[in-house]
Amino acid sequence: MTRATWGSRIGFILAAAGSAVGLGAIWKFPYVSAKNGGGAFLIIFLIMSFTLGICIMIAEMLMGQISRKSPVGAYRFFGGKPFSLAGYMGVLCGFIILSFYSVVGGWTLFYLGRSFQSGLLTSDVRVLKTIFETFVENPYLPILCHALFMGITAAIIVCGIQKGIERISKTLMALLFLVLLILLGRSLTLEGAIDGVLHFIVPDFSKLSAEMFLDAMGLAFFSLSLGMGCMMTYGSYVNRDTNVATSAVCVTGLTIGISFLVGLMILPAVYVFGLNPAEGPGLTFIVMPAVFSYLLGGTYFAILFFFLLFVAALTSSISLMEVSVSFFIDEFATPRKLTTVILAIVMFTIGIFASLSLGVLKEFTFFGKTLFGLMDYCTSNIMMPLGALMTSVVVGWRSRKMFQDYLSDGVRYPKWFSYISIFCRFVAPFLILIILFQNL
Ligand code: TRP
């Protein structure tokens, strides 16, 4: 069977950017950067993304494009059997991430529905906290929303690469951009917004710390969908004559650009109304409705905002599901539809426990974390850095020669490409090893 391919280069870039722009950009980025004091963190995050991030993204996309396989096959192709373990780890990692990602995806659906009703928009943050906690701890409702979100994701995957992922990503990314611009316009025209903007971008280097570097690196991996073979899988649907290095630069630029605009949309508003930006993971769900309650036509802005959040989460969750689905299709030649349905059911079931672990199963903790927290921690802080490390080892050391041969008789790569390969060989593994050990 010939492998499915993207319909166009822009389709590929938008699908990859859709994978990258997600809850990471809208939900994690603003509170992590506020927690780390704004400007200085932003600069470190930008540097990490445009060096380490771009480098690993190019490496992943190339591994996919050349081998035309999902992660397990791609690692086996370049590194032989032992390295295929890294591929299995990637598939497992995607599986775990989607199980809890879909739970949060369900929350965005709930809040979207809730913003059509009255009562959500209040300036009393305590009330909003109660709404959030009561919902998350409810044993049924979040699971229902989680099922709905997983179902929508699976329905897109069943339609395949061009008709499913590419078409949806193209439409939704355009929509996302439009909604973002409207909300950004509203936020920046608030009286006093400029102080919030300055707070967000002016660096305060006295706040630099080792932990900040770790946070910046972890966030860069998560927000660029790196370290578990997601970009490898998307790369495997790219034609041989496409220059993936330039595509990776576009994807990174687009993603970081959007994250920046999101920060610019959320933080000034939070600042103007005197709310606490370092509120933590609740920032989006607790603080944003309070922000909207101050606005004329706030209900409409709330609907737009939660729609934005839902769309961003959806284009990311499809990329996560595609990794496992393409693994089964590649390795066992199973039919796409059946594979998707079965995997979605299994991931949904695991997600149920992640969701319950925030409510009725709160008492069951592992290493002081709920199941939900543990799944997040293990994937972001252990499996993803390990995955990125393996990618840089394969590209920079183990199969360096093979890559060079392929690259010299394929597409003509620009001059700067040679710097990237040096970076992949020396700087990337070293940097990643540091994060890994600091985190453990
Ligand atoms: N990047 C997405 C976000 O920011 C999440 C995501 C999708 C992801 N695919 C991934 C994270 C692969 C890590 C690895 O929300």
Boltz pocket constraint, residues with backbone or C-beta under 6 A from the ligand:
constraints:
  - pocket:
      binder: B
      contacts: [[A, 19], [A, 20], [A, 21], [A, 22], [A, 23], [A, 24], [A, 25], [A, 97], [A, 221], [A, 222], [A, 223], [A, 224], [A, 225], [A, 226], [A, 227], [A, 228], [A, 230], [A, 312], [A, 316], [A, 317], [A, 319], [A, 320]]
      max_distance: 6.0
